[in-house]
Amino acid sequence: MKQKFSNKDIIFTILFIVQFSIIFLINKELELTIIFYLEYILWGLSIYLGLISFSIFKKKGEVEKGKSYLNMRRLVEKCPYAIIRHPLYLAGIFLTISITMWTQVMISLIISVILIILTYHWTYSEEKILI
């Protein structure tokens, strides 16, 4: 099956790359210590949710050996999916917020807001299709 990318997907990808690049291009405008600790907590949660979600897909989704997690044969309702409806999307939101906290620049905050809105629309439209 050939996948088509929408304008929303392309905009999301470009904005995420730009936001991630800001880490290497711009120094922090603010040096707030509390934000320093919060960014690492959110970044860690993002990594944890992302990794655990993929491994749960493979194990509990009854994916055949050698196939992608996209080829699940069973609905996953265990571990993070028992608590959070979309842990992978939440991991992405946490990651974009942690990047904003890391860089502490206004452009990163604006990009984060746009990415979070796009993620919300993504989940909403995906759920409408799945229903």
Chimera marker file (.cmm) of the C-alpha trace (Angstrom):
<marker_set name="trace">
<marker id="1" x="0.000" y="0.000" z="0.000" r="1" g="1" b="0" radius="0.5"/>
<marker id="2" x="1.425" y="3.334" z="-1.063" r="1" g="1" b="0" radius="0.5"/>
<marker id="3" x="1.189" y="6.033" z="1.596" r="1" g="1" b="0" radius="0.5"/>
<marker id="4" x="0.346" y="9.611" z="0.658" r="1" g="1" b="0" radius="0.5"/>
<marker id="5" x="1.693" y="12.441" z="2.751" r="1" g="1" b="0" radius="0.5"/>
<marker id="6" x="-0.598" y="15.368" z="3.418" r="1" g="1" b="0" radius="0.5"/>
<marker id="7" x="0.464" y="18.999" z="3.687" r="1" g="1" b="0" radius="0.5"/>
<marker id="8" x="-0.012" y="18.665" z="7.453" r="1" g="1" b="0" radius="0.5"/>
<marker id="9" x="2.535" y="15.808" z="7.554" r="1" g="1" b="0" radius="0.5"/>
<marker id="10" x="5.072" y="17.805" z="5.555" r="1" g="1" b="0" radius="0.5"/>
<marker id="11" x="4.614" y="20.945" z="7.671" r="1" g="1" b="0" radius="0.5"/>
<marker id="12" x="4.920" y="18.886" z="10.868" r="1" g="1" b="0" radius="0.5"/>
<marker id="13" x="8.150" y="17.263" z="9.696" r="1" g="1" b="0" radius="0.5"/>
<marker id="14" x="9.726" y="20.537" z="8.566" r="1" g="1" b="0" radius="0.5"/>
<marker id="15" x="8.780" y="22.307" z="11.816" r="1" g="1" b="0" radius="0.5"/>
<marker id="16" x="10.141" y="19.456" z="13.925" r="1" g="1" b="0" radius="0.5"/>
<marker id="17" x="13.455" y="19.501" z="12.037" r="1" g="1" b="0" radius="0.5"/>
<marker id="18" x="13.672" y="23.293" z="12.418" r="1" g="1" b="0" radius="0.5"/>
<marker id="19" x="12.904" y="23.069" z="16.128" r="1" g="1" b="0" radius="0.5"/>
<marker id="20" x="15.472" y="20.323" z="16.656" r="1" g="1" b="0" radius="0.5"/>
<marker id="21" x="18.060" y="22.348" z="14.696" r="1" g="1" b="0" radius="0.5"/>
<marker id="22" x="17.520" y="25.321" z="17.004" r="1" g="1" b="0" radius="0.5"/>
<marker id="23" x="19.227" y="23.306" z="19.762" r="1" g="1" b="0" radius="0.5"/>
<marker id="24" x="22.502" y="23.535" z="17.859" r="1" g="1" b="0" radius="0.5"/>
<marker id="25" x="22.107" y="27.028" z="16.408" r="1" g="1" b="0" radius="0.5"/>
<marker id="26" x="20.831" y="29.259" z="19.199" r="1" g="1" b="0" radius="0.5"/>
<marker id="27" x="22.039" y="29.711" z="22.765" r="1" g="1" b="0" radius="0.5"/>
<marker id="28" x="19.565" y="29.899" z="25.613" r="1" g="1" b="0" radius="0.5"/>
<marker id="29" x="18.044" y="33.331" z="26.136" r="1" g="1" b="0" radius="0.5"/>
<marker id="30" x="17.047" y="32.528" z="29.712" r="1" g="1" b="0" radius="0.5"/>
<marker id="31" x="19.065" y="30.510" z="32.183" r="1" g="1" b="0" radius="0.5"/>
<marker id="32" x="16.300" y="29.251" z="34.452" r="1" g="1" b="0" radius="0.5"/>
<marker id="33" x="17.459" y="26.366" z="36.648" r="1" g="1" b="0" radius="0.5"/>
<marker id="34" x="13.984" y="24.934" z="37.259" r="1" g="1" b="0" radius="0.5"/>
<marker id="35" x="13.430" y="24.628" z="33.524" r="1" g="1" b="0" radius="0.5"/>
<marker id="36" x="16.755" y="22.802" z="33.239" r="1" g="1" b="0" radius="0.5"/>
<marker id="37" x="15.450" y="19.958" z="35.440" r="1" g="1" b="0" radius="0.5"/>
<marker id="38" x="11.973" y="19.903" z="33.914" r="1" g="1" b="0" radius="0.5"/>
<marker id="39" x="13.371" y="19.587" z="30.398" r="1" g="1" b="0" radius="0.5"/>
<marker id="40" x="15.297" y="16.449" z="31.320" r="1" g="1" b="0" radius="0.5"/>
<marker id="41" x="12.278" y="14.943" z="33.061" r="1" g="1" b="0" radius="0.5"/>
<marker id="42" x="10.080" y="15.554" z="29.983" r="1" g="1" b="0" radius="0.5"/>
<marker id="43" x="12.815" y="14.356" z="27.650" r="1" g="1" b="0" radius="0.5"/>
<marker id="44" x="13.190" y="11.151" z="29.697" r="1" g="1" b="0" radius="0.5"/>
<marker id="45" x="9.421" y="10.584" z="29.722" r="1" g="1" b="0" radius="0.5"/>
<marker id="46" x="9.377" y="11.107" z="25.982" r="1" g="1" b="0" radius="0.5"/>
<marker id="47" x="12.084" y="8.514" z="25.397" r="1" g="1" b="0" radius="0.5"/>
<marker id="48" x="10.453" y="6.052" z="27.807" r="1" g="1" b="0" radius="0.5"/>
<marker id="49" x="6.970" y="6.374" z="26.275" r="1" g="1" b="0" radius="0.5"/>
<marker id="50" x="8.344" y="6.114" z="22.754" r="1" g="1" b="0" radius="0.5"/>
<marker id="51" x="10.475" y="3.037" z="23.389" r="1" g="1" b="0" radius="0.5"/>
<marker id="52" x="7.975" y="1.197" z="25.584" r="1" g="1" b="0" radius="0.5"/>
<marker id="53" x="5.173" y="1.822" z="23.088" r="1" g="1" b="0" radius="0.5"/>
<marker id="54" x="7.125" y="0.309" z="20.199" r="1" g="1" b="0" radius="0.5"/>
<marker id="55" x="8.161" y="-2.743" z="22.220" r="1" g="1" b="0" radius="0.5"/>
<marker id="56" x="4.592" y="-3.283" z="23.474" r="1" g="1" b="0" radius="0.5"/>
<marker id="57" x="3.322" y="-3.071" z="19.891" r="1" g="1" b="0" radius="0.5"/>
<marker id="58" x="5.696" y="-5.840" z="18.869" r="1" g="1" b="0" radius="0.5"/>
<marker id="59" x="4.990" y="-8.111" z="21.854" r="1" g="1" b="0" radius="0.5"/>
<marker id="60" x="1.295" y="-7.616" z="22.569" r="1" g="1" b="0" radius="0.5"/>
<marker id="61" x="0.198" y="-6.798" z="19.022" r="1" g="1" b="0" radius="0.5"/>
<marker id="62" x="1.201" y="-10.266" z="17.789" r="1" g="1" b="0" radius="0.5"/>
<marker id="63" x="3.486" y="-8.950" z="15.058" r="1" g="1" b="0" radius="0.5"/>
<marker id="64" x="5.058" y="-11.693" z="12.955" r="1" g="1" b="0" radius="0.5"/>
<marker id="65" x="8.824" y="-12.061" z="13.269" r="1" g="1" b="0" radius="0.5"/>
<marker id="66" x="10.658" y="-9.769" z="10.852" r="1" g="1" b="0" radius="0.5"/>
<marker id="67" x="7.632" y="-7.530" z="10.238" r="1" g="1" b="0" radius="0.5"/>
<marker id="68" x="7.043" y="-3.920" z="11.268" r="1" g="1" b="0" radius="0.5"/>
<marker id="69" x="4.941" y="-2.996" z="14.297" r="1" g="1" b="0" radius="0.5"/>
<marker id="70" x="2.455" y="-1.595" z="11.762" r="1" g="1" b="0" radius="0.5"/>
<marker id="71" x="1.455" y="-5.185" z="10.955" r="1" g="1" b="0" radius="0.5"/>
<marker id="72" x="-0.269" y="-5.884" z="14.270" r="1" g="1" b="0" radius="0.5"/>
<marker id="73" x="-2.906" y="-8.583" z="14.364" r="1" g="1" b="0" radius="0.5"/>
<marker id="74" x="-4.281" y="-7.671" z="17.774" r="1" g="1" b="0" radius="0.5"/>
<marker id="75" x="-5.424" y="-4.477" z="19.494" r="1" g="1" b="0" radius="0.5"/>
<marker id="76" x="-2.984" y="-3.427" z="22.220" r="1" g="1" b="0" radius="0.5"/>
<marker id="77" x="-4.627" y="-2.430" z="25.501" r="1" g="1" b="0" radius="0.5"/>
<marker id="78" x="-1.823" y="-3.133" z="27.978" r="1" g="1" b="0" radius="0.5"/>
<marker id="79" x="0.918" y="-1.098" z="29.693" r="1" g="1" b="0" radius="0.5"/>
<marker id="80" x="0.872" y="2.563" z="28.596" r="1" g="1" b="0" radius="0.5"/>
<marker id="81" x="-2.130" y="1.937" z="26.337" r="1" g="1" b="0" radius="0.5"/>
<marker id="82" x="-4.221" y="0.992" z="29.397" r="1" g="1" b="0" radius="0.5"/>
<marker id="83" x="-3.654" y="4.502" z="30.788" r="1" g="1" b="0" radius="0.5"/>
<marker id="84" x="-2.974" y="6.768" z="27.796" r="1" g="1" b="0" radius="0.5"/>
<marker id="85" x="-4.842" y="6.584" z="24.512" r="1" g="1" b="0" radius="0.5"/>
<marker id="86" x="-1.907" y="7.761" z="22.367" r="1" g="1" b="0" radius="0.5"/>
<marker id="87" x="1.415" y="7.308" z="24.210" r="1" g="1" b="0" radius="0.5"/>
<marker id="88" x="3.476" y="7.809" z="21.041" r="1" g="1" b="0" radius="0.5"/>
<marker id="89" x="1.824" y="11.138" z="20.316" r="1" g="1" b="0" radius="0.5"/>
<marker id="90" x="2.234" y="12.141" z="23.963" r="1" g="1" b="0" radius="0.5"/>
<marker id="91" x="5.921" y="11.223" z="23.694" r="1" g="1" b="0" radius="0.5"/>
<marker id="92" x="6.213" y="13.565" z="20.707" r="1" g="1" b="0" radius="0.5"/>
<marker id="93" x="4.483" y="16.359" z="22.609" r="1" g="1" b="0" radius="0.5"/>
<marker id="94" x="6.813" y="15.874" z="25.580" r="1" g="1" b="0" radius="0.5"/>
<marker id="95" x="9.804" y="15.906" z="23.242" r="1" g="1" b="0" radius="0.5"/>
<marker id="96" x="8.804" y="19.159" z="21.567" r="1" g="1" b="0" radius="0.5"/>
<marker id="97" x="8.128" y="20.800" z="24.941" r="1" g="1" b="0" radius="0.5"/>
<marker id="98" x="11.502" y="19.613" z="26.274" r="1" g="1" b="0" radius="0.5"/>
<marker id="99" x="13.247" y="21.058" z="23.209" r="1" g="1" b="0" radius="0.5"/>
<marker id="100" x="11.505" y="24.374" z="23.877" r="1" g="1" b="0" radius="0.5"/>
<marker id="101" x="12.676" y="24.279" z="27.491" r="1" g="1" b="0" radius="0.5"/>
<marker id="102" x="16.178" y="23.359" z="26.365" r="1" g="1" b="0" radius="0.5"/>
<marker id="103" x="16.512" y="26.204" z="23.875" r="1" g="1" b="0" radius="0.5"/>
<marker id="104" x="14.428" y="28.766" z="25.793" r="1" g="1" b="0" radius="0.5"/>
<marker id="105" x="13.800" y="30.900" z="22.698" r="1" g="1" b="0" radius="0.5"/>
<marker id="106" x="10.492" y="32.323" z="21.474" r="1" g="1" b="0" radius="0.5"/>
<marker id="107" x="10.631" y="30.730" z="18.003" r="1" g="1" b="0" radius="0.5"/>
<marker id="108" x="10.890" y="27.283" z="19.588" r="1" g="1" b="0" radius="0.5"/>
<marker id="109" x="7.847" y="28.035" z="21.745" r="1" g="1" b="0" radius="0.5"/>
<marker id="110" x="5.852" y="29.079" z="18.681" r="1" g="1" b="0" radius="0.5"/>
<marker id="111" x="6.904" y="25.926" z="16.829" r="1" g="1" b="0" radius="0.5"/>
<marker id="112" x="5.947" y="23.804" z="19.858" r="1" g="1" b="0" radius="0.5"/>
<marker id="113" x="2.463" y="25.273" z="19.957" r="1" g="1" b="0" radius="0.5"/>
<marker id="114" x="2.002" y="24.604" z="16.234" r="1" g="1" b="0" radius="0.5"/>
<marker id="115" x="3.329" y="21.038" z="16.573" r="1" g="1" b="0" radius="0.5"/>
<marker id="116" x="1.019" y="20.314" z="19.516" r="1" g="1" b="0" radius="0.5"/>
<marker id="117" x="-1.990" y="21.644" z="17.576" r="1" g="1" b="0" radius="0.5"/>
<marker id="118" x="-1.019" y="19.542" z="14.545" r="1" g="1" b="0" radius="0.5"/>
<marker id="119" x="-0.626" y="16.468" z="16.773" r="1" g="1" b="0" radius="0.5"/>
<marker id="120" x="-4.088" y="17.062" z="18.234" r="1" g="1" b="0" radius="0.5"/>
<marker id="121" x="-5.598" y="17.325" z="14.740" r="1" g="1" b="0" radius="0.5"/>
<marker id="122" x="-3.657" y="14.233" z="13.689" r="1" g="1" b="0" radius="0.5"/>
<marker id="123" x="-5.077" y="12.147" z="16.546" r="1" g="1" b="0" radius="0.5"/>
<marker id="124" x="-8.579" y="13.516" z="16.046" r="1" g="1" b="0" radius="0.5"/>
<marker id="125" x="-8.658" y="12.762" z="12.317" r="1" g="1" b="0" radius="0.5"/>
<marker id="126" x="-7.055" y="9.339" z="12.867" r="1" g="1" b="0" radius="0.5"/>
<marker id="127" x="-9.710" y="8.411" z="15.428" r="1" g="1" b="0" radius="0.5"/>
<marker id="128" x="-12.509" y="9.485" z="13.072" r="1" g="1" b="0" radius="0.5"/>
<marker id="129" x="-11.082" y="7.151" z="10.414" r="1" g="1" b="0" radius="0.5"/>
<marker id="130" x="-10.687" y="4.256" z="12.862" r="1" g="1" b="0" radius="0.5"/>
<marker id="131" x="-14.224" y="4.578" z="14.237" r="1" g="1" b="0" radius="0.5"/>
<link id1="1" id2="2" r="1" g="1" b="0" radius="0.2"/>
<link id1="2" id2="3" r="1" g="1" b="0" radius="0.2"/>
<link id1="3" id2="4" r="1" g="1" b="0" radius="0.2"/>
<link id1="4" id2="5" r="1" g="1" b="0" radius="0.2"/>
<link id1="5" id2="6" r="1" g="1" b="0" radius="0.2"/>
<link id1="6" id2="7" r="1" g="1" b="0" radius="0.2"/>
<link id1="7" id2="8" r="1" g="1" b="0" radius="0.2"/>
<link id1="8" id2="9" r="1" g="1" b="0" radius="0.2"/>
<link id1="9" id2="10" r="1" g="1" b="0" radius="0.2"/>
<link id1="10" id2="11" r="1" g="1" b="0" radius="0.2"/>
<link id1="11" id2="12" r="1" g="1" b="0" radius="0.2"/>
<link id1="12" id2="13" r="1" g="1" b="0" radius="0.2"/>
<link id1="13" id2="14" r="1" g="1" b="0" radius="0.2"/>
<link id1="14" id2="15" r="1" g="1" b="0" radius="0.2"/>
<link id1="15" id2="16" r="1" g="1" b="0" radius="0.2"/>
<link id1="16" id2="17" r="1" g="1" b="0" radius="0.2"/>
<link id1="17" id2="18" r="1" g="1" b="0" radius="0.2"/>
<link id1="18" id2="19" r="1" g="1" b="0" radius="0.2"/>
<link id1="19" id2="20" r="1" g="1" b="0" radius="0.2"/>
<link id1="20" id2="21" r="1" g="1" b="0" radius="0.2"/>
<link id1="21" id2="22" r="1" g="1" b="0" radius="0.2"/>
<link id1="22" id2="23" r="1" g="1" b="0" radius="0.2"/>
<link id1="23" id2="24" r="1" g="1" b="0" radius="0.2"/>
<link id1="24" id2="25" r="1" g="1" b="0" radius="0.2"/>
<link id1="25" id2="26" r="1" g="1" b="0" radius="0.2"/>
<link id1="26" id2="27" r="1" g="1" b="0" radius="0.2"/>
<link id1="27" id2="28" r="1" g="1" b="0" radius="0.2"/>
<link id1="28" id2="29" r="1" g="1" b="0" radius="0.2"/>
<link id1="29" id2="30" r="1" g="1" b="0" radius="0.2"/>
<link id1="30" id2="31" r="1" g="1" b="0" radius="0.2"/>
<link id1="31" id2="32" r="1" g="1" b="0" radius="0.2"/>
<link id1="32" id2="33" r="1" g="1" b="0" radius="0.2"/>
<link id1="33" id2="34" r="1" g="1" b="0" radius="0.2"/>
<link id1="34" id2="35" r="1" g="1" b="0" radius="0.2"/>
<link id1="35" id2="36" r="1" g="1" b="0" radius="0.2"/>
<link id1="36" id2="37" r="1" g="1" b="0" radius="0.2"/>
<link id1="37" id2="38" r="1" g="1" b="0" radius="0.2"/>
<link id1="38" id2="39" r="1" g="1" b="0" radius="0.2"/>
<link id1="39" id2="40" r="1" g="1" b="0" radius="0.2"/>
<link id1="40" id2="41" r="1" g="1" b="0" radius="0.2"/>
<link id1="41" id2="42" r="1" g="1" b="0" radius="0.2"/>
<link id1="42" id2="43" r="1" g="1" b="0" radius="0.2"/>
<link id1="43" id2="44" r="1" g="1" b="0" radius="0.2"/>
<link id1="44" id2="45" r="1" g="1" b="0" radius="0.2"/>
<link id1="45" id2="46" r="1" g="1" b="0" radius="0.2"/>
<link id1="46" id2="47" r="1" g="1" b="0" radius="0.2"/>
<link id1="47" id2="48" r="1" g="1" b="0" radius="0.2"/>
<link id1="48" id2="49" r="1" g="1" b="0" radius="0.2"/>
<link id1="49" id2="50" r="1" g="1" b="0" radius="0.2"/>
<link id1="50" id2="51" r="1" g="1" b="0" radius="0.2"/>
<link id1="51" id2="52" r="1" g="1" b="0" radius="0.2"/>
<link id1="52" id2="53" r="1" g="1" b="0" radius="0.2"/>
<link id1="53" id2="54" r="1" g="1" b="0" radius="0.2"/>
<link id1="54" id2="55" r="1" g="1" b="0" radius="0.2"/>
<link id1="55" id2="56" r="1" g="1" b="0" radius="0.2"/>
<link id1="56" id2="57" r="1" g="1" b="0" radius="0.2"/>
<link id1="57" id2="58" r="1" g="1" b="0" radius="0.2"/>
<link id1="58" id2="59" r="1" g="1" b="0" radius="0.2"/>
<link id1="59" id2="60" r="1" g="1" b="0" radius="0.2"/>
<link id1="60" id2="61" r="1" g="1" b="0" radius="0.2"/>
<link id1="61" id2="62" r="1" g="1" b="0" radius="0.2"/>
<link id1="62" id2="63" r="1" g="1" b="0" radius="0.2"/>
<link id1="63" id2="64" r="1" g="1" b="0" radius="0.2"/>
<link id1="64" id2="65" r="1" g="1" b="0" radius="0.2"/>
<link id1="65" id2="66" r="1" g="1" b="0" radius="0.2"/>
<link id1="66" id2="67" r="1" g="1" b="0" radius="0.2"/>
<link id1="67" id2="68" r="1" g="1" b="0" radius="0.2"/>
<link id1="68" id2="69" r="1" g="1" b="0" radius="0.2"/>
<link id1="69" id2="70" r="1" g="1" b="0" radius="0.2"/>
<link id1="70" id2="71" r="1" g="1" b="0" radius="0.2"/>
<link id1="71" id2="72" r="1" g="1" b="0" radius="0.2"/>
<link id1="72" id2="73" r="1" g="1" b="0" radius="0.2"/>
<link id1="73" id2="74" r="1" g="1" b="0" radius="0.2"/>
<link id1="74" id2="75" r="1" g="1" b="0" radius="0.2"/>
<link id1="75" id2="76" r="1" g="1" b="0" radius="0.2"/>
<link id1="76" id2="77" r="1" g="1" b="0" radius="0.2"/>
<link id1="77" id2="78" r="1" g="1" b="0" radius="0.2"/>
<link id1="78" id2="79" r="1" g="1" b="0" radius="0.2"/>
<link id1="79" id2="80" r="1" g="1" b="0" radius="0.2"/>
<link id1="80" id2="81" r="1" g="1" b="0" radius="0.2"/>
<link id1="81" id2="82" r="1" g="1" b="0" radius="0.2"/>
<link id1="82" id2="83" r="1" g="1" b="0" radius="0.2"/>
<link id1="83" id2="84" r="1" g="1" b="0" radius="0.2"/>
<link id1="84" id2="85" r="1" g="1" b="0" radius="0.2"/>
<link id1="85" id2="86" r="1" g="1" b="0" radius="0.2"/>
<link id1="86" id2="87" r="1" g="1" b="0" radius="0.2"/>
<link id1="87" id2="88" r="1" g="1" b="0" radius="0.2"/>
<link id1="88" id2="89" r="1" g="1" b="0" radius="0.2"/>
<link id1="89" id2="90" r="1" g="1" b="0" radius="0.2"/>
<link id1="90" id2="91" r="1" g="1" b="0" radius="0.2"/>
<link id1="91" id2="92" r="1" g="1" b="0" radius="0.2"/>
<link id1="92" id2="93" r="1" g="1" b="0" radius="0.2"/>
<link id1="93" id2="94" r="1" g="1" b="0" radius="0.2"/>
<link id1="94" id2="95" r="1" g="1" b="0" radius="0.2"/>
<link id1="95" id2="96" r="1" g="1" b="0" radius="0.2"/>
<link id1="96" id2="97" r="1" g="1" b="0" radius="0.2"/>
<link id1="97" id2="98" r="1" g="1" b="0" radius="0.2"/>
<link id1="98" id2="99" r="1" g="1" b="0" radius="0.2"/>
<link id1="99" id2="100" r="1" g="1" b="0" radius="0.2"/>
<link id1="100" id2="101" r="1" g="1" b="0" radius="0.2"/>
<link id1="101" id2="102" r="1" g="1" b="0" radius="0.2"/>
<link id1="102" id2="103" r="1" g="1" b="0" radius="0.2"/>
<link id1="103" id2="104" r="1" g="1" b="0" radius="0.2"/>
<link id1="104" id2="105" r="1" g="1" b="0" radius="0.2"/>
<link id1="105" id2="106" r="1" g="1" b="0" radius="0.2"/>
<link id1="106" id2="107" r="1" g="1" b="0" radius="0.2"/>
<link id1="107" id2="108" r="1" g="1" b="0" radius="0.2"/>
<link id1="108" id2="109" r="1" g="1" b="0" radius="0.2"/>
<link id1="109" id2="110" r="1" g="1" b="0" radius="0.2"/>
<link id1="110" id2="111" r="1" g="1" b="0" radius="0.2"/>
<link id1="111" id2="112" r="1" g="1" b="0" radius="0.2"/>
<link id1="112" id2="113" r="1" g="1" b="0" radius="0.2"/>
<link id1="113" id2="114" r="1" g="1" b="0" radius="0.2"/>
<link id1="114" id2="115" r="1" g="1" b="0" radius="0.2"/>
<link id1="115" id2="116" r="1" g="1" b="0" radius="0.2"/>
<link id1="116" id2="117" r="1" g="1" b="0" radius="0.2"/>
<link id1="117" id2="118" r="1" g="1" b="0" radius="0.2"/>
<link id1="118" id2="119" r="1" g="1" b="0" radius="0.2"/>
<link id1="119" id2="120" r="1" g="1" b="0" radius="0.2"/>
<link id1="120" id2="121" r="1" g="1" b="0" radius="0.2"/>
<link id1="121" id2="122" r="1" g="1" b="0" radius="0.2"/>
<link id1="122" id2="123" r="1" g="1" b="0" radius="0.2"/>
<link id1="123" id2="124" r="1" g="1" b="0" radius="0.2"/>
<link id1="124" id2="125" r="1" g="1" b="0" radius="0.2"/>
<link id1="125" id2="126" r="1" g="1" b="0" radius="0.2"/>
<link id1="126" id2="127" r="1" g="1" b="0" radius="0.2"/>
<link id1="127" id2="128" r="1" g="1" b="0" radius="0.2"/>
<link id1="128" id2="129" r="1" g="1" b="0" radius="0.2"/>
<link id1="129" id2="130" r="1" g="1" b="0" radius="0.2"/>
<link id1="130" id2="131" r="1" g="1" b="0" radius="0.2"/>
</marker_set>
